[in-house]
Amino acid sequence: MQAESERLRRHGVTVGFVPTMGALHAGHLALLARARRETHRVVLSIFVNPAQFNQRRDFATYPRPFVRDAALARRAGVDLLFAPAARGLYPPGHQTIVEVPDLARRWEGTRRPGHFRGVATIVTKLLTLVRPTATYVGEKDAQQARIIQQLVEDLSLATRVVIVPTVREPDGLAMSSRNVRLSPTERRDALVVFHALQAARRLLESGERRRSVVVRRMQAVVARAPSGRLEYAAVVDPRTLEPVKAVRGPVRLLIAAWIGRTRLIDTLRVRCQV
């Protein structure tokens, strides 16, 4: 992979990179389409990273439809599909880890200890191997995207991080590889996640500036779903991801909820008038 990337760079070819764990959906295809428009060659990686799973069962049951994914990648115009083996990326004796501690300490970091250490380590390794001109990540995983931005900045990695807006189903549910786990009833209940964000945005746009009121509104909307259980809802600074003390200017809404046995996350960015 490094040799191929170096060959392309020598010839002035720009490389767009989309790192994934496979189980491709329309959200991933949007990343690939953006990379296709903005760079000469597109690299897609598929690697189910064991280091970012907190539970063995979740890792074991994570969908791995590789043949389907490869066909989708080909139709999306991917030039190179990079699917390394775990032993290749984590050989015996592997010791080095990458952490972005401040950005990882809240939200997903609290609920999934070690998750972002695994994410930061594998993304750093992939960027070192692929050496892309631009790296494309989805907005839905807002904390992960922000962490990738920070590690690229801190480690002076020669890539531009492009955050692509969330792709949604027609009814608003954010695209996710986990959506296939929802039963028909749970699929209907899952809409409360997006509805909670919309309700919070309407509150902010109507002039509400009390963070606690906005968070309670999100909690109340999720509570309407029989199978729904809120894990967290927050109004945060888009760069630090810390809860805002005063709601003004741009803020990011974060939410995580269980719908039955499926955990969903979502986000919206809102610009508030001072």
C-alpha positions as CSV (number, residue, x, y, z in Angstrom):
1,M,0.0,0.0,0.0
2,Q,2.8,2.4,0.9
3,A,4.6,1.6,-2.4
4,E,1.5,2.2,-4.5
5,S,0.8,5.4,-2.7
6,E,4.4,6.6,-3.2
7,R,4.2,5.7,-6.9
8,L,1.0,7.8,-7.3
9,R,2.5,10.7,-5.4
10,R,5.6,10.7,-7.6
11,H,3.4,11.1,-10.6
12,G,1.4,14.0,-9.1
13,V,-1.7,11.9,-8.5
14,T,-3.9,13.0,-5.6
15,V,-5.4,10.3,-3.4
16,G,-8.7,10.4,-1.6
17,F,-9.1,7.9,1.3
18,V,-12.2,6.6,3.0
19,P,-11.4,4.4,6.0
20,T,-14.3,2.0,7.0
21,M,-15.1,-1.2,8.8
22,G,-17.1,-2.4,5.9
23,A,-20.9,-3.2,5.8
24,L,-21.1,-0.3,3.4
25,H,-24.2,1.8,3.1
26,A,-25.3,5.1,1.4
27,G,-23.3,7.1,4.0
28,H,-20.1,5.4,2.9
29,L,-21.0,5.8,-0.7
30,A,-21.4,9.6,-0.1
31,L,-17.9,9.7,1.2
32,L,-16.6,7.8,-1.8
33,A,-18.5,10.1,-4.2
34,R,-17.0,13.2,-2.5
35,A,-13.5,11.7,-2.8
36,R,-14.1,10.7,-6.4
37,R,-15.0,14.4,-7.2
38,E,-12.1,15.9,-5.4
39,T,-9.1,13.6,-6.0
40,H,-7.6,11.6,-8.9
41,R,-7.6,8.2,-7.2
42,V,-9.8,6.8,-4.4
43,V,-8.7,4.3,-1.8
44,L,-11.2,2.5,0.4
45,S,-10.1,0.5,3.4
46,I,-12.1,-2.3,5.0
47,F,-10.8,-3.4,8.4
48,V,-12.9,-4.5,11.4
49,N,-10.6,-3.2,14.1
50,P,-10.6,-5.4,17.2
51,A,-8.9,-2.6,19.2
52,Q,-12.0,-0.4,19.2
53,F,-14.6,-2.9,20.4
54,N,-15.4,-3.1,24.1
55,Q,-17.3,-6.4,23.9
56,R,-16.2,-9.6,22.2
57,R,-19.7,-10.3,21.2
58,D,-20.1,-7.0,19.4
59,F,-16.8,-7.7,17.5
60,A,-17.8,-11.2,16.7
61,T,-21.2,-10.3,15.4
62,Y,-20.2,-7.2,13.4
63,P,-21.4,-7.6,9.8
64,R,-18.7,-8.6,7.3
65,P,-20.3,-8.8,3.8
66,F,-17.0,-8.5,2.0
67,V,-18.1,-9.7,-1.4
68,R,-21.0,-7.3,-1.4
69,D,-18.8,-4.5,-0.2
70,A,-16.3,-5.1,-2.9
71,A,-19.0,-5.0,-5.6
72,L,-20.3,-1.7,-4.1
73,A,-16.9,-0.3,-4.0
74,R,-16.2,-1.2,-7.7
75,R,-19.5,0.5,-8.8
76,A,-18.7,3.6,-6.7
77,G,-15.4,4.0,-8.6
78,V,-12.9,2.9,-6.0
79,D,-9.5,2.5,-7.5
80,L,-7.9,0.5,-4.7
81,L,-9.6,-1.6,-2.0
82,F,-7.3,-2.1,0.9
83,A,-8.3,-4.9,3.2
84,P,-5.4,-5.8,5.5
85,A,-5.4,-8.8,7.9
86,A,-5.4,-8.1,11.6
87,R,-2.0,-9.8,11.9
88,G,-0.6,-7.4,9.4
89,L,-1.6,-4.3,11.3
90,Y,-1.1,-5.8,14.8
91,P,1.8,-8.2,14.5
92,P,3.1,-10.0,17.5
93,G,4.9,-7.6,19.8
94,H,2.9,-4.6,18.7
95,Q,3.0,-2.0,21.5
96,T,2.4,1.5,20.3
97,I,-0.9,3.2,20.8
98,V,-2.2,6.7,19.9
99,E,-4.5,8.6,22.2
100,V,-6.2,12.0,22.0
101,P,-7.2,12.1,25.7
102,D,-9.1,15.4,26.2
103,L,-11.4,14.9,23.2
104,A,-11.9,11.2,24.0
105,R,-12.7,11.5,27.7
106,R,-16.5,12.3,27.4
107,W,-19.5,10.9,25.6
108,E,-18.5,7.9,23.6
109,G,-15.2,7.7,25.4
110,T,-17.0,7.3,28.8
111,R,-19.4,4.7,27.6
112,R,-16.9,2.8,25.5
113,P,-13.5,2.8,27.5
114,G,-10.6,2.4,25.2
115,H,-12.7,2.8,22.0
116,F,-11.0,6.0,20.8
117,R,-7.6,4.7,21.7
118,G,-8.3,1.9,19.2
119,V,-9.7,4.3,16.6
120,A,-6.8,6.8,16.9
121,T,-4.2,4.0,16.7
122,I,-5.7,2.3,13.6
123,V,-6.4,5.6,11.8
124,T,-2.8,6.7,12.4
125,K,-1.6,3.4,11.0
126,L,-3.9,3.5,8.0
127,L,-2.9,7.1,7.2
128,T,0.8,6.2,7.4
129,L,0.2,3.4,5.0
130,V,-2.2,5.1,2.5
131,R,-0.6,8.6,2.7
132,P,-3.7,10.2,1.3
133,T,-4.0,13.8,0.0
134,A,-7.5,14.0,1.7
135,T,-9.3,11.7,4.1
136,Y,-13.1,11.6,4.2
137,V,-15.1,10.8,7.3
138,G,-18.8,11.1,8.2
139,E,-20.3,13.8,10.4
140,K,-22.6,11.4,12.2
141,D,-19.6,10.0,14.2
142,A,-18.9,13.6,15.3
143,Q,-16.6,12.8,18.2
144,Q,-14.6,10.4,16.1
145,A,-14.3,12.9,13.3
146,R,-13.1,15.6,15.7
147,I,-10.5,13.2,17.1
148,I,-9.2,12.3,13.7
149,Q,-8.9,16.0,12.9
150,Q,-6.9,16.6,16.1
151,L,-4.5,13.6,15.6
152,V,-3.8,14.7,12.0
153,E,-3.0,18.2,13.3
154,D,-0.9,17.1,16.3
155,L,1.1,14.5,14.4
156,S,1.6,16.7,11.3
157,L,0.2,14.0,9.1
158,A,0.1,15.3,5.5
159,T,-3.6,14.8,4.8
160,R,-6.6,17.1,4.7
161,V,-9.6,15.8,6.8
162,V,-12.9,16.3,5.1
163,I,-16.1,15.9,7.2
164,V,-19.0,14.9,5.0
165,P,-22.6,15.7,6.1
166,T,-24.7,12.8,7.5
167,V,-26.7,10.8,5.0
168,R,-30.2,10.0,6.2
169,E,-33.1,7.8,5.2
170,P,-36.1,9.7,3.8
171,D,-37.6,9.8,7.2
172,G,-34.5,11.3,8.8
173,L,-32.8,8.2,10.4
174,A,-29.1,8.5,10.1
175,M,-27.5,5.8,7.9
176,S,-25.6,3.2,10.1
177,S,-24.4,-0.3,9.7
178,R,-26.3,-1.1,12.9
179,N,-29.7,-0.2,11.5
180,V,-30.1,-3.7,10.0
181,R,-30.3,-5.0,13.6
182,L,-33.6,-3.1,14.2
183,S,-36.9,-5.0,14.1
184,P,-39.7,-3.3,12.1
185,T,-41.1,-1.9,15.4
186,E,-37.7,-0.7,16.6
187,R,-37.1,0.9,13.2
188,R,-40.1,3.1,13.8
189,D,-39.0,3.8,17.4
190,A,-35.5,4.7,16.2
191,L,-36.9,7.9,14.6
192,V,-37.0,9.5,18.1
193,V,-33.2,9.9,18.0
194,F,-33.4,12.3,15.0
195,H,-36.7,13.8,16.3
196,A,-35.0,14.7,19.6
197,L,-32.2,16.5,17.7
198,Q,-34.8,18.4,15.6
199,A,-36.8,19.4,18.7
200,A,-33.6,20.7,20.3
201,R,-32.7,22.7,17.2
202,R,-36.1,24.2,17.1
203,L,-35.8,25.3,20.7
204,L,-32.4,26.9,20.1
205,E,-33.6,28.6,16.9
206,S,-36.6,30.0,18.8
207,G,-34.2,31.7,21.3
208,E,-33.9,29.2,24.2
209,R,-30.4,29.5,25.7
210,R,-30.6,27.3,28.8
211,R,-28.6,24.1,28.1
212,S,-30.6,22.2,30.7
213,V,-33.9,22.9,29.0
214,V,-32.5,21.8,25.6
215,V,-31.2,18.5,27.1
216,R,-34.5,17.8,28.9
217,R,-36.3,18.2,25.6
218,M,-34.2,15.6,23.9
219,Q,-34.7,13.3,26.9
220,A,-38.4,13.7,26.7
221,V,-38.6,12.9,23.0
222,V,-36.6,9.7,23.3
223,A,-38.8,8.7,26.2
224,R,-41.7,8.5,23.8
225,A,-40.4,5.3,22.2
226,P,-41.4,2.1,24.0
227,S,-38.1,0.5,23.1
228,G,-36.0,3.6,23.6
229,R,-33.5,4.3,26.4
230,L,-31.4,7.5,26.3
231,E,-27.7,7.1,27.1
232,Y,-26.8,10.8,26.8
233,A,-27.9,14.0,25.2
234,A,-25.6,17.1,25.2
235,V,-25.0,20.6,23.8
236,V,-21.3,21.0,23.3
237,D,-18.6,23.2,21.8
238,P,-17.9,21.9,18.3
239,R,-14.1,22.0,18.7
240,T,-13.6,21.0,22.4
241,L,-16.7,18.8,22.7
242,E,-17.1,20.1,26.2
243,P,-20.6,21.0,27.4
244,V,-21.2,24.7,26.7
245,K,-21.7,27.0,29.7
246,A,-23.6,29.6,27.6
247,V,-25.4,28.6,24.4
248,R,-24.3,31.0,21.7
249,G,-22.7,30.9,18.4
250,P,-22.1,27.4,16.8
251,V,-22.9,24.4,19.0
252,R,-23.1,20.7,18.4
253,L,-26.0,18.5,19.6
254,L,-25.0,15.0,20.5
255,I,-27.2,12.1,21.3
256,A,-26.8,8.3,22.0
257,A,-29.7,6.0,22.7
258,W,-30.5,2.3,22.8
259,I,-33.4,1.2,20.7
260,G,-34.1,-2.3,21.9
261,R,-30.6,-3.9,21.9
262,T,-29.2,-1.6,19.2
263,R,-27.2,1.5,20.1
264,L,-27.6,4.5,17.8
265,I,-25.8,7.9,17.8
266,D,-26.6,11.1,15.9
267,T,-25.6,14.7,15.8
268,L,-26.6,18.1,14.5
269,R,-24.7,21.4,14.3
270,V,-26.7,24.5,15.1
271,R,-25.6,28.1,14.9
272,C,-27.3,30.3,17.5
273,Q,-27.6,34.0,17.4
274,V,-25.9,35.8,20.3
